[in-house]
Amino acid sequence: MMVAGLNMAGQAAAADAPPPASGETGSIIVTGTRLDERFPEVSGPFIFAGKLADVTVMRDLPLVEGRNLRQAFADIPGLLVSEVSNGSWASVSYRGLGEPHESWNLLTLADAVPLVPDPYSYPAAYIIPPMELVDRVEFIRGGAGLLHGPQPGGVLNYALVGPRREAGQEGIVKLAAGSDAFRSALARLAVSNGRVGLDGHIVWNAGDGPRRVNSDFNQLSGRARAAYTGETLTATLTVDYDRGRYGEPGGLSAARFAASPQDSSTPRDRLFIERFVPSAALEWDIDDETHLTARGWYSEYERTSWRQAGGSFGQVIPDQNVLIRQTQLFRTGAVDLRVRRDVGPHVLTFGAMAFRSSSPVTVDKGASATDRLGSAGALARVARKGDVLAAFAEAKIDLGALQLVPGVRLERLRQRVTERLDVAIGSVTGGGPGAANGQLGNRRNEQTVALWGLGATWDVAPKLRLVGNASRGFKPLLFNDGVTFQAGVDAAEQFEASYATSYELGAQWRPVPGARLDASLFRVSLDDQIGFLAGPLPAAAPFGAVGTGGARRQNVGSMRNDGIDLAASVDLLGPDGVAGMSADTLRLSANVQLLDARFRSGAAAGFRPQYAPGHVLRASANWIGKSGARAALLLTAVGRQNGSDNDRPEFDIPAYQVVDLSVDVPVSGPVMIGAGITNLLDSDYWARVRPGAGQGIDPGRPRQAYVAVSARF
């Protein structure tokens, strides 16, 4: 599952990779060589044959400043970024499978360890790794990620630069500054004696953000790691720390956006995130036919928000309204064991995983709009716990040019949400909490879920491969499905878990060196999708009436999403230059997802699901210089979409296009100057709109520029 899920540290892949250039280091989780963006058929205990996947090789791009996910996903068809104007977290979705807010429908990892507070019950992607240190962004599509977790939207892994393997040392320092008081500093050092390596980094980013009020951010990320590389055994110990403080400027109505796209609605709302994760991994070639991988991690995660009470959709919240402080603490841990056994040309893999989480919630009311302590009294106290046991197996049956890959996963999931206190907020402008707010919740969910997958890879010709995959996915209930704290959104009393069935057939063609063409057809059926219907809505048991800008969160129906993924690239100059960098390369690439999504039954029958645009297009031109220079021009074009499951006009998101430009130029020895302009054409657009109080249109970032200087040694 997720703890070893994308442990792409297999020595089989690393052995085929070209040696890193001077001053560079290869990632310990690289899944393929730099010459081939395909995943290997087998890497360690993981089988990638019969699975469709995509990779962005970050080393072929100029350094990505900040957290620009448009650039990070440049070579991954269909990943939809619902942009947050202050860059505080990742909101990503895929193929129209649910709301992208905080990437709840994907499994988000960094070096195979979850970036989220709880990958089963609270999979919110509040952390984006420092993109300057990401070697590859790897995505296993939809249900093809079956053995790495149950999420139906796929598995997204940020593969950071790995420890140094050769004897010696290396490092990088970088300073950057840009629009809206943006500033950044990075330092990384790696040393090795050829057997034991130590490395670490620290990255700091801060800025005022693009909105006039309260869109500032201050982010700190650090890592310390020790790695041992033996003849048959490798081991790593890693400690990650992330912290972020963010202003939340709130949403706008369409009229307010038209008048001033950089205005704000919530001048006092704030968010604090802190994450501490030690992890350990072991890779052992027991003999020529047997490989063992073990991974374990423990995570402490805090999410604290301060939100002003009251307010309405897209409007300024009155300054006298008091602050509500909500703190969620997550303590989770897991152990994952996997074994691969080679039987002649065939491969068998087996694994088991144990996971446990505990995450209490406290909600307190402030005495004023500036009281961040919640001194007016407690509003809610909630205990939340969960545990999972999973067993899985997969086989690669080698029939020559044809590979068949059946797999199965069995999960035993237990979740519990217990309210110990739940009282009314009382007056939004002051005073203590009001009377008891109904019966205290005490919800328990226990499920045993059997999931399956079947993949096939057929090498029709030396340069043409067909890949097919059919998989059954599962979207567990969330802690928020037991007790929700989102103001202005009415939630159902009971929810049903969602199940997805995915079918995909793709072709991968390499007609000539330096050129590739990938195409696939897919169908995804998702039953009992949890979403929301936007107001105005009349009262309907067990719901009350919902006004304009509000929503009901519930099981909205079953959808069927059909589409096409296309991707192409060609090296116009130097098609053989990428490996040895003996020549400059000019690479043109483009990818597009065409999507037809529709609810077939349920409360939203006949409507298009939220955040399911008819097309997502990315096209880029990359210059890769043998001297180390890099330049990239990227176009992102997204079709019309809607932020609700019943297509309300208040939640309409018009089609938009954004262009980004970035360059890196060596100037003297190891010194590099970088610069970039995001939203080069200064387009006015938005990519997300949220229901509830203090919500509305979240404007896209206007044109911004940055400059950076770095030195490698």
N, C-alpha and C positions, 0 to 999 in steps of 0.2 A: 504494500500500500504506500501511503505517502512518505513514510519514514525512510524507506529505501527506494521509494517509487521510481525516481529517475536517477538512480545511482549509476551514472554513465561513466563510471571510473574504470570500466573494464579494461584490462591490459590488452585485450584483443584489439580494441579500437586504437588505443594509444600506440601500440606497436606499429600500426600501419601509417600513423600520422608522420608528416615530414618534420624534421627537427625545427624547433623555433628559431626565428631569426635572432640576431644579436640583440640583447636587451629585452627579449620577449620570453614568455613562459607559456606552456600549454596548459589548458584547464584539465584538472583531474577528472572532470565529468564529461569530457568531449565524447560525443556519440559517433562521430565520423571524422574523416580527415578534412583538412582545409580545402582539398580539391573537390570533395564530393559532399553536397549538402544532404544526401540521403543518410538516414540512420543506418547503422550496420545491422545485418540480420540478427546477430547475437552479440551481446556485450555483457561480460560477467554472467550473472544469473538472469539476464533480461533478454527476452525475445522481442525483436522489433520487426521481424518478417511478418507480413500480413497486416501491418498497421500503417496508416497514412499519417505523416508527420512533417513538420516544417521547421526551418532553422533560419535565424538571422545571425550571420557571422559579424559580430560587432567590430572585429579588428579590421574589416574592410571599409569601415565608415570613419569619418572624423569623430573625435571624442564627443559623446552626447552630453551636453551640459544639463544639469538639473535632472528632471524626470520626464523627458519628452518621449512618451510611449509611441507617438506616431512614428518616430525614427526607429525605435526599438523593434516595432512590429512590421518594418518595411517589407520583409520578405515572407510574411505569414498571411495568406489569404483569409479574409473574412473576420479577423479579430476586430471587434468594434470597441473603440475607446469612447466612453462617455465622459468627456473631459471635465475635471474639477478645476475651477478657475484659479485656485490658489495652489494647485499641485500637491495637495495634502495626502491623497491616497489614490489607488488605482481602481477605476470603475470600468470593467471590461466584461463583454459578453460575446457569445458565439452562436450564430445561426438562429437568432431570435429566441433562445431558450431562457427567457426570463429577464427580469430587470438587471441591468449591469451594475447598479449601485454597489460599490465596494466589492465587486467581482464575486458575488455570492454563489454563482453557478459554475465556477471553475475551481479546480484544485491548484492553488498558487504556491510554488515552492522556490527556494533558493538553495542550490546545491543539494537537492533532494530532501530538504527539511522544510516543513510548512512555514510560510511567512504569516499565516493567519492565526488568530487567537485559538480557534478550535476548528480543525478541518471537517468535523462532522456537524457540529451544532451551532457554530458561529464562524463560518469561513469568510470573514471580511478582510480584504487585502488592504490594510492600513499602511503597510510598509512597501516601498519600492526600493530595491537595492541601488547603491550608487552606480549609475549607468556607465560611468567612466571605467569601472572595474569589472563590468560584465563582459565575459568573453563570447558567450553565445546566448541567445534567447531561443528556447526549444519548446515546441508545442506539439503534443500528441492530440489529434483531433477527436473530439466527441467521445463516443463509447469505446474507441480504440484504446483509451487509457484505463480499461477495466481493471487490470491488476495493480494499478497504482492508486486506486480510490474509486468511490462510487459516483462522483459528480458527473452528470451527463454532459456537461459542457466541454470537457477535455482537461488536459493537464498542461499547465504553463510552468516551465522551469527556467529560472535565471541561473545560468552557469557562470559563476564568477571565476576570475583568473585563479589558477591553481597554484600550489606551492612550487618552489623551484626544485627541480630534480637533479640538475647537474651541480657539481661542486662550484662554489663561488657565491656572489651576491649580486643583487640588482635592486633597483628602486625607482620611484617616480615621485616628484613633487609638482604640484600645480596650483596656480592661483587664477581666479577668474572674477570678472565683474561685468555687470550689464544693466539693462533697463530696470526701472522700479527698484533701485537700490539693491539689485541682486549682487551677492558676493559669495565666493566659494573657495575653499581650501582643501587640498587632498595631499596625503602623504602615505606611501606604501614602501615597505622594506621586506625583502626576502633573502635569506641566507641558507646555504646548504653545504654539507661536506660530501654530497653524493649519496648519502644513506639517510641522514636525518636532516630535515629541513624545518626552519622556523620562518614564519611570515606573519605580517599584520598590516592593517591599514586603519586610517582614521579619515573621515570625510565630513566636512561641515558645509552646509548651505543655509543661506538666510536671504530675506528680501521682504519688500513691502507688498509684493503682489500687484496684480493689474487693477484691482478695484480701488476706489478712492478711500474707502474706510474698511479696516478690519479684514484684509486679505493677506496679512503678513504671515511669514513662516520662518521657522528656525529648526533645522534638522541636523542631527548628529548620528553618524553610523561608525561603528568600529568592529574590528575582528582581530583575534589572536589565534594562531593555529600552529600546531606541531604535527609533522608528518614523518613517518618512517617507511622506507621503501626497501624491501628485501627481495630475495630471488623469487620466492613464492608467496610472500605476504606483504601487504601494505596496510598501514593503520594511520588514522588521523584523529586528532583531538581538536575541536574547534569551539571557540566561545564568541558568540555574536551579541552585539548590543546596539540597539537603535532607540532613538528618542526624537520626538517631534512635538513642537508647539505651533498651533495654527489658529489664525483668525478664521471665522466662518461668516462671510459677508451676507449670506442669505440669497434668496431668489427674487426675481423681478417679474412683474406682470408684463405682458406684451407691450402695453402702452408705456410703461416705465423703461423697458429696454429700448424702444424706439426713441424715447426722449434722451436717454443717457445710458448706454450699455455698461458703463463702469460704475454705476451707482450701487448702493448697498441697502439692505433692508434690516439686517441684524447687527448693529454696531458693537454689541457686547458678547456675542456668542463665541465660544472658544473650544478648542479640542486639544487634549494632551494624550500622546501615545508613548508608551515605553515598553521595550521588549528585551528580555535577557534569555539567551538560549545556549546552553552548552550541549554539545553533541559529540558522538564518537562513532567511527566507522571502521570496519575491518573487512579486508578482502583477502581470501586465502585460496590458492590453488592447491588443494589437498593432494591431487595427483593429476595425471594427464587428462583424466575424464571427469573430475569432480571439482567444482568451484563453490565456495561458500562466501556469502556476504552477510554481515551482521551490522545493524545500525540501531542506535538508540539516541533519544534526545529528551530533554526536559525544557519546558518553556514557562516563563513567568511573563505575563502580558497585562498591562494596565491600559484601560481606555477610560478617560475622564472627560466629560463634556459639561460646559456651562451654557445653558440656553435660557433666554428671556421668555417668561411665561406669556401666554396669549398671543396676539398678533393674528394676521390673516395672510392668505396666499398672495405672494408677490408685493406686499405692502410693508412700509416701515413699521417696525414694532415700537409702540410708545416707550419713551425712555424711562418712564416711571415703573414699568413692569419689572418685577423682581426676577432674579436669576434662579434657575433650578440646576442643581449640581447632580450629575449622575456618574457613578463610578462602577465600572465592571472590572473585576480582577479574574484572570484566567491562569490556572495552574494545570498544565497538561504534561503528559509524558507518554512515551511509546517505545516499544522494542519490536524490531522487525528482523526476521531471519529468513534467508532464501538460499536454496541449494540448486545448482545446475549439475545434471549428469548427462554426459555424452554417451550415446549408445550407437556406435558406428557413426553413420552420417546424421542420425537423429539426435534431438536435444529434448530433455525433460527438465522442467523446473518445478520446484515445490516451495511453498512459503507459508509463514504464519506471522500474525501480528497481534499485539495486545496494546490497547490504548485506554487511557483514563483521563478524565478532566473534572475539575471543580471550579466553579466560577460564580461567586456571590456578587450580588448587585445591591448598591445602596443609592437611594434618591433622597435628596434633602433640599429644603426650600430656603433661599436667602431672604434676608430682611429688607433688601433693597436691590437696585440694579447693579450695585457694585459689590455686594456681599457674596464672595466666592466660597465662603466657608459653609453655607447652608445653615446659618445660626437660627433661623426661624422655626426649625423643627423637621423631623423625619417624615417623608412621604411614603417611602416603600423600602422594604427589605425582602430580598428574594434569594433563595439558595437554588443553585443549578448544578447538576451532576450528570455525568455520562461515562459510559465505558463501552468498549467494542472489542470483540474477539473475531478474528478473521482467519480463514485458511484459503489457500488458492493454489492452483496448479495449471500448468500450460505445457504444451508440447509443440515442437517443430518437427513435422514429419517430412523428411527429405525424399522427394520423388524425382530427383534430377533438376530439371528446369522448373518444376512445380514444388512449392512448399505449402503445406497445410498446417494451420496453427489453431487448434482448438484450445479453449481455456474455460475455467470455471472459478468462481469466487463465492464463498459462503461467509456471511457476516451475521453475528449476533450482536444487536445494538440495544442498549438500555439507556434511557434518558429520563430525568426527573426534574421538574420545576416546582418549587414550593414557596408560596408567598407567606411571609410571617407578618407583614404589615403592608397595607394598601389603603391610604386615606386620600380624600379629596384635597385638591390644592388650595381651596378657599379662594380668596381674592387674589387676582394676579398682580395687584399693586401693593400688597402688604398683608400683614396678619399671619397668624399661625395656620397650620393645616386644618382642614375642615373635618367633617364627620367621616366615619368609616365608609369606604367606597365599595359596598357589596361584599359578597362572600369571598374569602381568600382562596386563591387558586392552589390546587394541589394536583398536578398533572404528571402522569407517568406514561411512558411509551416504551414498549418492548417489542422488537421485531427480529425475526430471523429471515434473512433475505438471501436467496440464491440467484446469482447472476451468471451469465454465460457470454462467451464470445467465440467467433470463428473467423479466422483470417486466412488469406491465401495470397501467395506471391508467385507469379508466373513470368519467367524470363523468356518472352516470346522470341527475342533476338538479342544479340549482344548489347544493343543500345536501346532496347524497348522492354519495359517491364509493366505488367499489369498487377494491380493490388486491389484486393477486395476485402471488406470487413463488415461483419454483422455483430452487433453487441447489444447487451441489455444493461442499462444504467439505472441508477437509483439516486433520488434526491431526498436525503433524510429530512425529517422535520427539524426545525431550528429551535433554539431556546426562545427566540422571539415569537415563535408560534404558540408558545405557552403563555408568556406575558410580554406584551409589547409596550414600549415607552414612547412611541412616535406620536407627537402631538398632531391633532387634526386628522388622524387616520383611525377609522373604526375597524377593529379586528374581529374576525369570527371567533366563536368560542371553541370550535374544533376544526382541525385541519387534517387532511389526508396526505400521506407522503406521495411524492411524484415518481413515476417510473418512465424511463425513456427506452425506446428501441431505435437503434441507428443502423442504417445500411449505406454503404459507400463503395463505389467502384471507380478506380482511378488508373490512369496511364501515365508513365514517366518515360519520356523520350529524350535521348541525348543524340541529336542527329549528327553533330560535328563537335570537335573540341571547342569549349568555350560557349556552347549554346545548350539550352535545355527548355523543354516544354512539358508542363504537367497539367493534367486535366482530370476532374473527377465529378461524378454525379452522386448526390446524396439525398436521402430521405430520413427525417427524424420525426418520430411520433412521441409526444410527451403527454402522458395521462395525468389528470388531476393537478395541472400546473397551479402553483400558488402565485397570485399576482394581485392586482387591485383594479377595481372599477372606479373611475373618477366621477365626482359629483358634478352637477346636482343629482341626487338620488332620493326618492321617497323612502319613508320608513318601511321596512320589510323585516319581519321577525327572522332572526333575533337582533336585527340592526335598527338603529335609529336613522333619522333623516340625515343626509350628508349634503352640505352646501357646496357651492362652486369652489374649486381648488382643494376640496377635501377628497377622501377616498375610503372605500371599503376594501380591506385586505382579506382575501378568502381564496379558496380553490375556485378558479375562474373557468376551468374547462380543460378539454383535451385538444391539443393542436397537432397538426401535421405540417411540417416544414420541408419543402423540396427546394433543391438548388443545384448550382454548378459552381465549382471552383476552378479557376484557370490561372496559371502562372507561367511566365516566360522570361528568359534572360539571354543576353548575347554579349560576348566580349568583342566589341568592334576593333579594338586594338589589343595586341598581346594576349591571345587566348591561352598561351602557355606561360604567361608571366606571373600568375598568381603564386605558383609553388616556390620558385626560386627568386622571385622579384627581379628577374633579369631584364624585364621590359615594363614600360608603363602599360596600364590597362584602362580602357574606357568601357564600362559595363552599363548597358541599358536593361532595365528590368521592369516588369509590370505584373500585377496580379489583381484579380477581381473575383468577388463572390456575387452571384445573382441569386436572389432568394425570393421564393413565393411561400409565405407563411400565413396560416389561417387556423382559427379555432373551429373545430368541427362539431363540438358539443359543449354543453355546460352553460354557465351564466354569460360567457362572452362569445357564444356561438355566432359565427359569421364575421367576427371582427378579426383584424390583423393583430397579432401579439405586439406588446410594447417593445420598442427598440428592435424592430425587425425591418430595416431599410431594404428596399428592392435591390440596391447595389452598394458595395463597398469596394472602391478602386484605389489602388496605390501604384504609382509609377515613379521611377527614379532613374537618375543618371549619376553613376559613381565613377570618379577618377581615382585610380589606385596607382600612385607613382612609385617607381623603384627606389626613389630617394627617401621615401617615407611620407611624402605628401598625400593628402586625401582631400577629396571634395565630393559633396553629395547635394543633389537637388531633388527634392521629394514632393510629389503631388499626392494629396489625399482628398478623395471625393466620395461623399456619402449621400445616398438618396434620402428622400423624405421618410420620416418615421414619426411615431407618436409615443409619448411617455406614459400612456395608460393602455389598459387592455380593452377599452371600449371607445377609443378614437375620439376623445373629447377635444374640442378645438383649443381649449386652454393649454393642452399638453402637446400641441403640434410642434414638431421640430422640422423646419424646412430643410431641403437639401442644401449642402454647402461644399465648398472646396477650399483647401488650405495648402499653401506652398511653403516649404522650409528649405533653407540653404545653410550649409556649414562647410568649413574648410579647415584643414591643418596644414601648415607649411613649416618645414625645418628651416631654421635661420642660421644656426652656428653649432656645429657639433651635436650634442644631445638636446639642444634647446629647440622647442617647437612653439610656434605662435598659432593659436586657433581663434576662429571667429565664426559667428553664425547669426542668422536672422530667422526667427520663427514667425510664421504668418507673414511672409514676405509682402504679400499684396494687401495686408491690413484688412482682411475680410471681417465684416460684422456677422457673427453666427453664434449659434449655441448648439451643444451636442447633448444636453440633458435638461430635464425639467422634473421637479420633484413635487409630490403632493404634501399638503399639511401646512400648519402654521410656520411662518418664517421661510417657507419654501417658494418655489416658482422657477423661472428660467435662470439657469446658471450660465452667464455669458462666456463664450470662448475668449481665449486670450487675444488681445490686439497684437499688432506688430511689436516685437521685442528683439533687442540685439544684445550680444555679449562678446567679450574678447577674453582670451585665456593665454597664459604662458606656462609651459611645462618643461621639465628637464628629466631625462632618464639617465640612469647611471648603473 
